[in-house]
């Protein structure tokens, strides 16, 4: 039984499960609600572990990624959201950017693992 919600070889990332949200909007919510220190810790760890995670995920067709593997994929996607905080703004809630609440991607509810085009 896998209680950690991640593939076994990525058990060290369990402390970052809050970042593994299923949609871009939810991942941005995590980014905006985290402290700079939390963002930095996630960013630094995922820069180190991300290549192994992507290598692991790359063996699966996108539409077959489910369960613990999907959680790992969502965590990798969260790195893209978090990188702006660490690399550009050095602040999880920068003042002079487009308000995140106004950013609503039309593809956000599309299941990236599904077959077919987003609607």
C-alpha positions as CSV (number, residue, x, y, z in Angstrom):
1,X,0.0,0.0,0.0
2,X,1.4,3.4,-1.0
3,X,0.3,5.9,1.6
4,X,2.7,8.6,0.5
5,X,0.9,9.5,-2.8
6,X,4.1,9.5,-4.8
7,X,6.1,6.8,-6.5
8,X,8.3,5.1,-3.9
9,X,11.6,6.5,-5.3
10,X,10.3,10.0,-4.8
11,X,9.2,9.5,-1.2
12,X,11.6,12.3,-0.2
13,X,9.3,14.8,-1.9
14,X,6.3,14.0,0.3
15,X,6.7,17.2,2.3
16,X,6.0,19.1,-1.0
17,X,2.6,17.4,-1.7
18,X,0.8,20.7,-1.2
19,X,2.5,21.9,-4.4
20,X,1.2,19.0,-6.4
21,X,-2.2,20.5,-7.3
22,X,-4.1,19.3,-10.4
23,X,-4.7,22.6,-12.1
24,X,-2.6,25.6,-13.1
25,X,-4.9,27.9,-11.1
26,X,-4.5,25.8,-8.0
27,X,-0.8,25.6,-8.4
28,X,-0.7,29.4,-8.7
29,X,-2.8,29.6,-5.5
30,X,-0.1,27.6,-3.8
31,X,2.6,29.8,-5.1
32,X,0.8,33.0,-4.0
33,X,0.0,31.6,-0.5
34,X,3.5,30.2,0.2
35,X,6.2,32.2,1.9
36,X,9.4,33.0,0.0
37,X,11.2,30.5,2.2
38,X,8.7,27.7,1.3
39,X,8.9,28.5,-2.3
40,X,12.7,28.5,-2.3
41,X,12.8,25.1,-0.5
42,X,10.4,23.6,-3.1
43,X,12.3,25.2,-6.0
44,X,15.7,24.1,-4.9
45,X,14.6,20.6,-4.2
46,X,12.7,20.2,-7.5
47,X,15.7,21.6,-9.5
48,X,17.7,18.7,-8.0
49,X,15.0,16.0,-8.2
50,X,13.1,17.2,-11.3
51,X,15.4,15.6,-13.9
52,X,14.9,12.2,-12.3
53,X,11.2,12.8,-12.0
54,X,10.9,13.7,-15.7
55,X,13.0,10.7,-16.7
56,X,10.7,8.5,-14.7
57,X,7.5,10.0,-16.1
58,X,8.9,10.0,-19.7
59,X,8.5,6.3,-19.9
60,X,4.7,6.6,-19.7
61,X,2.3,7.9,-22.4
62,X,0.8,11.1,-21.1
63,X,-2.7,9.7,-21.1
64,X,-1.6,6.8,-18.9
65,X,-0.2,8.9,-16.1
66,X,-2.5,8.4,-13.1
67,X,-2.4,8.1,-9.3
68,X,1.0,8.6,-7.6
69,X,2.6,9.2,-11.0
70,X,0.1,12.0,-11.7
71,X,0.9,13.6,-8.4
72,X,4.6,13.6,-9.4
73,X,3.7,15.2,-12.7
74,X,1.7,17.9,-11.0
75,X,4.7,18.6,-8.7
76,X,6.9,19.0,-11.7
77,X,4.4,21.4,-13.3
78,X,4.4,23.3,-10.0
79,X,8.1,24.0,-10.5
80,X,7.2,26.1,-13.5
81,X,4.8,28.2,-11.4
82,X,7.2,28.5,-8.5
83,X,10.2,29.5,-10.7
84,X,8.7,33.0,-11.3
85,X,8.6,33.6,-7.6
86,X,12.2,32.6,-7.0
87,X,13.9,33.6,-10.2
88,X,12.2,36.9,-11.1
89,X,10.2,38.4,-8.3
90,X,11.8,37.2,-5.1
91,X,8.4,37.6,-3.6
92,X,5.4,35.2,-3.7
93,X,3.0,38.2,-4.1
94,X,4.8,40.7,-6.2
95,X,3.2,44.2,-6.4
96,X,3.7,45.1,-10.0
97,X,2.4,42.1,-11.9
98,X,-1.0,41.2,-13.4
99,X,-3.2,40.1,-10.4
100,X,-3.2,36.3,-10.3
101,X,-6.9,36.2,-9.5
102,X,-7.6,37.8,-12.9
103,X,-5.6,35.2,-14.7
104,X,-8.0,32.4,-15.7
105,X,-6.6,30.0,-18.3
106,X,-9.2,28.5,-20.5
107,X,-7.4,25.2,-20.6
108,X,-7.1,24.8,-16.9
109,X,-9.8,22.2,-16.4
110,X,-8.6,20.2,-19.4
111,X,-7.2,16.8,-18.3
112,X,-3.7,16.9,-19.7
113,X,-3.7,13.1,-19.6
114,X,-6.8,12.8,-21.8
115,X,-6.8,11.9,-25.5
116,X,-8.0,14.6,-27.8
117,X,-8.0,18.4,-28.0
118,X,-8.9,20.7,-25.2
119,X,-12.3,22.3,-25.6
